[in-house]
Amino acid sequence: MTEWVGRCAAGVVSLCWDWAQGADGNLYLLKEVAPRTNLMVIDATGYDRPGDLALPDLWTLIEGIPWPAAVAEAVASIPPFPPSARTNH
């Protein structure tokens, strides 16, 4: 899960979504799980777009954020588990 947090006027906004790293090393959005946010999407007339109606707009917003590079950098900075911490099941 990734959470981006920012300030808007005196408030704090948050947008969270799930992702996975594929066997190819690339990062992918997991759209099976809806984003979580405290934002309210509005339509062109200023009315709230509730729940599922807002999902396309939230996915477009997320896809416009340079999150893959930031997450890849963060993941690369995590040291690998030492062999003694690995278990075979």
ZIRAMO-V298502 format. One record per residue. OMEGA is omega as a letter, one per 20 degrees, with the letter a starting at -180 (none if undefined). Layout:
omega
OMEGA
OMEGA
This chain:
omega
r
r
r
a
r
r
r
a
a
a
r
r
a
r
a
r
a
r
r
r
a
r
r
r
r
r
a
r
r
a
r
r
a
r
r
a
r
r
r
r
r
r
a
r
r
r
r
r
a
r
a
r
a
a
r
r
r
r
r
r
a
a
r
r
r
a
a
a
r
r
r
r
r
a
a
a
r
r
r
r
r
a
a
a
a
r
r
r
none
